[in-house]
Amino acid sequence: MSAKDANLGARFASLAMYRDPPVIAEATRGLWAHLREHLCAAGLADVPEALDEAAAHDAGWLDPRLLLTQTCGYPLATRLRGRVRVVATPVYDHPGCQGPLNGSFVIVRSDATAATVADLRGGVAAINDQTSNSGMNLMRHFIAPLAAGERFFARVVESGSHRASLTMVAQGQADVAAIDCVTFGNLARFAAESTRNVRILAETAKTPGLPFITRASASDGEVALLRGALDHFAHDPAAKALRDTLGLSGFAVLPERAYDAALALEQEAIALGYPSLV
């Protein structure tokens, strides 16, 4: 911690992107306990004893006390560019994930008559957030060639989370949603009832998954300690059960520019005359 950072009080840590269903939240606490033990043993001071689970998923992104959190690739490539440091990108084993790259499943109700996404023209789409890469940006890129520069959906509703989007489709409140492969994998394994009434219609393009980040002022030494702790978790036999629960096989260190892939998809959609998911 730099002299400037030392005056900011207790450090902040939150891993709020994937904590549903409860078994995933509990395994994430286990992940943090493992990381904390390793960081403390390496001599890092003021490591939080527990994750801040009350904070919103984006609350700590620009917190000057930030030690570790997780963000989405789209905001990283836009409003967070140059304002945080990328630590590592998780590598998940879920279907739809490929190394550090993740895609989304385009889902509809199990009894939907749509055979292709083109059949959903004029329907209602659910998204988790307007700034989500997996829920909005990947869907926009997928729809752009079909939209042909015109409005595609009659309405787009913002649900607040991937699980809420999935529930809206399952209950007939929306016709389609793009659910990231990690969320879908977690729910399919540990909350199968939530995916029972939907089916996968298509898969989107893939971009680097949700990176772990720290504050921009973090030193190279501190970033190296964080990466070392993540690497230790990825290889420690004692952490295998936690890794299996989380579907984690490791972490990749990608340059920040790798997340320009999200912006490239946005530009492709704009070039096709589809700048907004409607």
N, C-alpha and C positions, 0 to 999 in steps of 0.2 A: 504494500500500500504506500502511495506517495505521501509526502508531507501534506500536500493539499487535501488528499483523500482522508487523511487521519483525523481531520477536524470535522468530518461529516457524520460521525456517530456510527452506530451498528451497521454492519453490512446487510444487504438485502439479497435473498435468494428465493426464487419461485419457479416451479415447473408446472404451469397450469394448463398447458396445451392438451395434454392427454392425461386425464384423471377420471375417466368414465369408461366402464362401470367401476364400482368401489374397489374391486380387486386390483385394478390398474392404479388407482390412487394409493392403495396400500403398498404396492410394489414400487411406486415412485418414491414413497417415503423411504423405503428400503434402499433404493438407489442413492438418495441423498445421504442417508446414514453412512453408506459405504464411501461416498465421495468425501464427506466431512471427516471421517476417520483418517482417510489418506491425506487430505489437505492439512489437517492438524498435525499429523505425524511428520509432514514435510516442513512444518514450521510456519505455516500461514496463520496469521493472527485474526481474531474476531470472526471466525467462521460461524455463521448462524447455526444454532443447535437444530432448528427445524425449518422447513420451508414455510414461507408465508402463504397460507392457503386461503386467506380472506381477501387477498388482493385480486383484482381483475387480471385477466391473462396478459394485458398490455401495460399494466400499472408500472412495472419496473423497467421497461425498455430504456427509458432515459433517466432513470434514477441515478444520481451521482454516487449513491452508495452501492450500486449493483455489483454483486459478485458473480451470479450466474442466473440466467433465465433462458427461456426459449421463445423465439419469435417465428413469424411466418415469412416466407421468402419474398412475397410481394412488398410488404412494408419495409423489409430490409433493403430491397433494391430501390425504394423510393424515399420515404421520409426518414429512414434510419441510416441512410448511406453516409459514411464518414462520421457518424455520431455514436457508433458502438464498435466493438471488436468481435469478430466471429471467432468462436473457440473451436467448435467442431459440429459436424452434421451426423446425426444418428443414422445407422444402417439397420433397417428393419427387415424381418423375414416374411412379412405378410404378403399374400397375393396382391399383385399390383405395384409392389415396390421392387426396385432394381438397383441394388447397391445403395448409394446415397440418394438416388432419384426416387421420387414418389409421384404417383398419378392419382386421379380420382375415378371413381365408378359413377357413371351416369345411371341413376336408379329410377324405376317406376314401380307402381303397385304390381303385385304378382298377377292380378287379373286384368291389367291394362291391355288394351287391344293394340297398342303401338308395337310395330315390328322393328322400326328404326327410329332414331331421334327425329328424323324429318317428319314423322307422323305426329309429333308433339307441337307443331306450329299452332299458335293460337291458344296454347295451354298456359298453365300457371307454373312458374318455376320458383322453388324455394332456395335461398342462399343463406349461409350462416352469417356473412358479413360482407359489406361492400368492398372491403380492402383485402378479402381473403384470396390467396392464390388458388387454393384447392377448390373452394366453393364457388367463387365468382370468375376469377381470371381464366382458369382452365376451361370452365364451362363456356365463357365468352369466346375463347379461341376455338372451341369445338363447334359452336353454333355458327360462327362467322361465315364459313363457306355455304352453309345452308340458308342463311338469312338473305344472302345476295343483296346486301345494302338496305334491306327493309326491316321493319319491325318483325320479330319472330314470335315472342311470347306476348300474350295479352296482358300479363301482369307478372311482376317479380316481387316476392315477399321476403323480407329479411327475418329469419327465425331466431337468430342469436347464437346458434350452435349447430354443429353437424348433426348431432343426435336429434335436435328439434326439427331440423329439415327432414331427416329420415322419417320421423314420426308424422310430420305433416303429409308426406307422400303416402305412408302406410295407411293413414286415416282418411285419405282422399281430399285433404285440404290443399294439396298441391299435386301437380302431375309429374314433376320431375325435380331432381336435385343432383348435385355432384358432391359425393361424399369421399373424402380422402381415404386412401387405402389403409392407413394406420387406424383411423377411427373405425372404419368398417370391419377391419380384422379384429380389433379389440371387442367390438360388439358382437360379431358373429361367434366368437369363441366363448365369451363370458356373459352375454345377454342376448342369447339367440332369439328370444321372443321379439326383440326389437327389429330384427331383420327378417322375420318369418314372412311378413306380408309384402315384401318388396323383392324385386329381381333386378339384376344388372343388365342394362340394355347395351352399354358401350363403355369403353375406357377412354379417358382423355390422354393428351400428351403428358410426358413426365418432365419434372424439373427437380432441382435439388430440394431435399426435404427440409423440415423445420430446424433451423440451426440453433445451437446453444450460443449465447452471446454474453459478453460482459461490457462494462462501461468503457468508453473511449480512452479514459485516462489510465486504464490498467497497464501495468508494465509488461514487457516481454516475459520477464521472469514469472509473473503471476499467471499470465496466459499459459505458459509452459507447465506450471503446476496444475492448472485446471485440466489441461490436455492429458497430463500424466495420470491424474486421478480417474479420468474417463477411460483411459487405456487400461488402467489397472482393473477397473470394474469389468471391462470387456473380456479380460483374460483370467480373472481370479476364479478358480474352481468353486470357491465358496459362494460366489454370486451367480452361479449357473441357474438356480431356480428363479431368481429375480429376472435374469435375462430372458429366460424362457417365457415367463409370465408377460413381460413387456414386449416380447417378440424382437428383442434387440440382439444383433450379432456383432455390433462394433460401432466405431465412430470413424468418420473420414474428415480430414482437414482439407477443406476446399477454400480457394481464394474467394474473397468477397465478390469478385467479378463473375463467378460462376452463377450467381443469382441474377445476373442480367438476363438469364434465360426466361425469367418471368416477364421481363420488360419486352423481350423479343416477341413473345406470344401476344402481348398486348398490342405491339406495333403491327403484327400480322393481321389482327382482328380490325384495327383501325384502317389499314390499307385496303381491307375488303369492305369498308364502309359500315363496320359494326363496332363503333366505339363504346357502346353501352349495352349491357345485357338486358334488352327488352325486345 
